Amino acid sequence: MKRRADEPEDPDAPDDRPSRTGQRMARRAVIEATRAVVEAAAALPAERYDRLALSPELRNEINIVRNLKASGARNRQVAHIAKGLSDARQVELQSALESFAADDAALLAHEVKLNDWRDRLIADGDPAIEALVKICPRADRQRLRQLTRQARDGDGAAKARRTLFKVVRAAFESKG
């Protein structure tokens, strides 16, 4: 009997080719990843969505998704966009979404730093104020002392903490 070219020589050797089920699962995973990218693009706030470099056709299709509520029609529209989205376009859209996530992470880290400074000012008082003024020379010492005292005391402490945070943020923004 003649052997086919694609048959392994040893019938007991494992077959390295993926099964049909494995192939279907891989295709489905790619489609789901593409759908997730489209959904994420549709869920962006308007200011970030406008910054995306999209073709007019793709922008129109995603605008349709943005205007639809969760329904079968929305799912069909997302599937339609995902099927028509080329691999290069998907990678480009994904990288734009990841850059937004990186921006969010940097902003969160900055907010944490400002919160730490506010807490340090409340806990340490004048030494922390002097340290902040060394870093941010334009910071208003008198205002910082006043807000620090108010944040420690019971009356209006929550409002003073919020205001102190805003003053610390302004000090760091004026630093640069």
C-alpha positions in Angstrom: 0.0 0.0 0.0 1.3 3.4 -0.9 1.7 6.1 1.8 0.4 9.6 1.3 2.9 12.5 1.5 1.2 14.1 4.5 1.0 10.9 6.6 3.7 10.5 9.2 6.1 7.7 8.6 5.5 6.1 12.0 1.8 5.5 12.7 2.5 5.5 16.4 4.2 9.0 16.3 2.1 11.8 17.8 0.4 14.2 15.3 1.6 17.8 15.8 -1.1 19.3 13.7 -3.9 21.0 15.6 -7.3 19.2 15.6 -10.3 20.8 13.8 -11.6 21.7 17.2 -8.3 23.3 18.1 -8.4 25.3 14.9 -12.0 26.5 15.5 -11.1 27.5 19.1 -8.1 29.5 17.8 -10.2 31.3 15.2 -12.9 32.0 17.8 -10.2 33.4 20.2 -9.0 35.8 17.4 -12.6 36.9 16.7 -13.3 37.5 20.4 -10.1 39.5 20.8 -11.1 41.6 17.8 -14.6 42.1 19.2 -13.1 43.1 22.5 -11.0 45.8 20.8 -14.1 47.1 18.9 -16.1 47.2 22.2 -13.3 49.0 24.0 -13.1 51.6 21.2 -16.8 52.1 21.3 -16.7 52.5 25.1 -14.1 55.3 25.1 -15.1 58.7 26.3 -15.8 61.2 23.4 -12.6 63.2 24.0 -10.4 60.1 23.6 -12.6 58.6 20.8 -12.1 61.7 18.8 -8.3 61.4 19.1 -8.3 57.9 17.5 -7.0 57.9 13.9 -9.8 56.0 12.3 -11.0 55.8 8.7 -14.3 57.6 8.1 -16.0 54.2 7.3 -14.7 52.6 10.5 -15.6 55.7 12.6 -19.2 55.6 11.2 -19.6 51.9 12.0 -18.2 52.4 15.5 -20.5 55.4 16.0 -23.4 53.1 15.2 -22.3 50.8 18.0 -21.8 53.8 20.4 -25.5 54.8 19.8 -26.9 51.3 20.3 -27.9 50.0 23.7 -26.9 46.5 24.7 -28.9 44.3 22.3 -28.7 41.7 19.5 -28.3 44.6 17.0 -25.3 45.9 18.9 -23.7 42.5 19.0 -24.3 42.0 15.3 -22.8 45.4 14.5 -19.7 44.6 16.6 -19.4 41.3 14.9 -19.7 43.0 11.5 -16.9 45.5 12.4 -14.7 42.8 13.9 -14.9 40.6 10.7 -14.1 43.6 8.5 -11.2 44.8 10.6 -7.9 43.9 9.1 -5.1 42.5 11.4 -3.0 45.7 10.9 -5.9 47.9 11.7 -6.7 45.8 14.8 -3.1 46.1 16.0 -3.2 49.8 15.4 -6.4 50.3 17.3 -5.2 48.0 20.1 -2.0 50.0 20.5 -4.0 53.3 20.7 -6.1 51.8 23.4 -3.0 50.6 25.3 -1.5 54.0 25.1 -4.7 55.4 26.7 -4.3 52.7 29.5 -0.6 53.8 30.0 -1.8 57.4 30.2 -4.3 56.4 32.9 -1.6 54.5 34.8 0.7 57.5 34.8 -2.1 59.8 35.9 -3.1 57.4 38.7 0.6 57.2 39.9 0.7 61.0 39.9 -2.6 61.2 41.9 -1.2 58.7 44.4 1.9 60.8 44.8 -0.2 63.9 45.5 -2.3 62.0 48.0 0.9 60.9 49.8 2.1 64.4 50.0 -1.3 65.6 51.4 -1.2 62.8 54.0 2.4 63.7 54.8 1.5 67.3 55.3 -1.3 66.5 57.7 0.8 64.0 59.7 4.1 65.9 59.8 3.1 69.5 59.7 5.8 72.2 59.3 8.7 69.9 58.3 6.6 68.4 55.5 5.6 71.9 54.4 9.2 73.0 54.3 10.1 69.9 52.2 7.3 70.6 49.8 8.3 74.3 49.5 11.9 73.1 48.6 10.5 71.0 45.8 7.8 73.5 44.7 9.2 77.0 45.5 5.9 78.7 44.4 3.8 76.9 47.0 2.0 79.2 49.4 3.4 78.3 52.9 0.7 80.2 54.8 -2.2 78.5 52.8 -0.6 75.1 53.3 -0.2 75.7 57.1 -3.8 76.9 57.4 -5.2 73.9 55.4 -3.0 71.5 57.3 -4.3 72.7 60.7 -7.9 72.6 59.4 -7.5 69.1 58.0 -6.2 67.9 61.5 -9.1 69.5 63.4 -12.6 68.1 63.4 -14.5 71.0 61.9 -14.5 71.0 58.1 -11.6 68.4 58.0 -13.0 66.6 54.9 -13.3 69.9 53.0 -9.9 71.0 54.1 -8.3 67.7 53.0 -9.9 68.1 49.5 -8.7 71.7 49.3 -5.3 70.8 50.5 -5.1 68.2 47.8 -6.0 70.8 45.2 -3.4 73.2 46.6 -0.7 70.5 46.5 -1.7 69.6 42.9 -1.5 73.3 41.9 2.0 73.5 43.6 3.3 70.6 41.6 1.8 71.9 38.3 3.4 75.3 38.9 6.7 73.6 39.7 7.3 72.6 36.0 
